[in-house]
Amino acid sequence: RELKDIDINNDGRIAFIEYLLLHYKAMVLGAYHVRHKTECKHDLSKGGKGVTGVGMQLVEELVTIPLNLDPELVKALEDLGKAKKTRLKKIAKLEKKVAKGGVMGMTAKNELEQLLKEDQTKMAQIELSLAAARKKNLKKAKTANKALAAEKAKEAKAKKDASKAKRAAFAARAAMFNK
């Protein structure tokens, strides 16, 4: 039942991505419930083993754009999706006309060939802006990680200094009694 739940394409086989869904089910479900601000009703203590009926939640979490992404990156992703969707719709429309045949079919066939051969500059431009935004986002993440590491080191040093101060105070008190 668990395997059937994550078999996304219903082919009766487990693809590598489906195996990964099974393996990381607890982590992905946890992220899903954090995003939706709901309480998980399933027992995830055993790594999600035995949990069924959550296949669509897993897929939804994986295809949803993360909340903390840079707005430029989100816009670039949306633009890329719109451009690809528009192109695919146009191709499907032309293929239907080609299937009908006749003069309109021949015209559509020529237009379809031109569309398939045309330069993908708009798509390439969007993909480049997406790559640039992704790099910018990675730089921000690295900077944030460095700042976090520095903050943790500072906290650890403060704890260590506080511990040394407590030991020194305790040693001073002990010295008073040893006189």
N, C-alpha and C positions, 0 to 999 in steps of 0.2 A: 504493500500500500504506500509505503514511504517513497519507493522508487517511482511508482506510478504518479505520485503527486508532483514530483519534480520533472517528469518527462514532458517537457514543454511542447515539443512538436509531435507528441503522441505516436512515435514510430516504434515503440516497444524496446528501444535501445537507449543506452545511457551515453550521451556525448560527454566530452571532457568538461564543458561548461556546466552541464547538468550535474556531473559528479562534484564539481566545485560548489554548486548550490547546495548539494546534500552535505558536503563536508563543512561548509561555513554557514550552515543554516541558522545556528544560534546567533552568530554575530550579525548576520544580515537582518534577522527578525528583530533583534535588539535595536538596531539602527532604525528599522521601519517604525517601531513603536515610539522611539524617541522623536522621530520626525513628526509623527501624527499625534504626539502627546497623549498616547493611550497606554493602558496597562496591559502587559502581555498576559494572556490567559493560559498560555502553554508552559509546561515545565521545561525550561531550557538548561536545567542543572546538569544533565547528562550530554551536553553538547547538541541538544535538539533531537536526540535519538528517540524514535517513536512518535514524534510530532508529525501529524498529517493534516492536510487541508489548508496548507499555507503556501502552496506553490505560486499563486497569483500575487500574494504579498511579497514574496521573494523577488519575483520578476519586476513588480512595480518599483520596489526599492532600488533595484539595479539600474533601471532605465530612467529614473527621476534625476533631474539635475540637482546636485548638492546645493544646500541653502547658502553656504558661506563662500560661494564662488564670486569672483570679481564681476561686476555688472557688464564690463566690456566682453568678458568671456561668454557670459550668458547670452548677450546680444548677438555675438558672432555665431554661437551655436544655433540660435533661433533663425538667423539669416541663412545659414547654411542649410538647415532643415527646410525652410520655405523654398529656397532656390531648387533644391533637389526634388522636393515634392511637386513644384510647378513643372519642372522638366519632365518628370515621370508621367504626370497627368497629360501633358502635351503629347508625349510619345504614345501613350495608350490611346488617346483620341485619334491620332494619325494611323495607328495600327488598325483600329476599327474601320476607318475610312478605306484603308488599303484592302481589307478583307471584303468590302462590298464590291470592289472592282469598278470598272468603267473609267470614264475620264476623271472623275473626282478621285477615284482610287489611285490612278497613275500620278495625279498631281500630289496627292498625299504621300505616295511612295517616294517621289522626288524630294518633297519637303522633309520626310522622315530621314532619308539618307543624308540630306544636308545637316539636319539637326544632330544626327549621330556623329557626323564628321567635323562639325563646327568646333572652333576653338573654345575650350572651357575656361576662358579668362575670368569670367565673373565668379565661377566656382573656385578657381584657383586663388583669386584675390580674397575671397571670403575665407578659404582655408588658410591662407597666409596670415590674415588678420587673426584668425583663431589660434594659429601657432604662436604668433607674437603675444597675444593675450595670455596664452597658456604659460609661456616663458616668464612673462611678467608676474603671473600668479605664483609660479614656482619660486621666483626670487623673493617675493613677499613672504612665502612660507618659510624659506630658508632663513631670512632675516628674523622672522618671528621665532623660529626654533632656536637661533643663536641667542636672541634676547631672553628666551625662556631658560635656556641652559645657563646663561650668565646670572639670571635671577635665582635659579636653584643653587648655583655655586655660592652666591652671596648669602642665601639663607643658610646653607650648610656651614659656611664660615662663621656666620653670626651664632649658630647653635654651638659650634665648636668653641668659640670665644666665650659664650655664656657658660658652657660646661667648665672651661678652664677657670673662669672667675669663681664659680661655685666651689670648685676644688681648692682654689687658693684661700677662699674664705673659710672653708672647712679646715684646711691645714692650719690657718691662723688660730682658729678656735681650739683645735687640738693642741697647738703649741702652748696656749694659755694654761691648759690643764696639766701639761707636762712639766711646768716650772716648779 
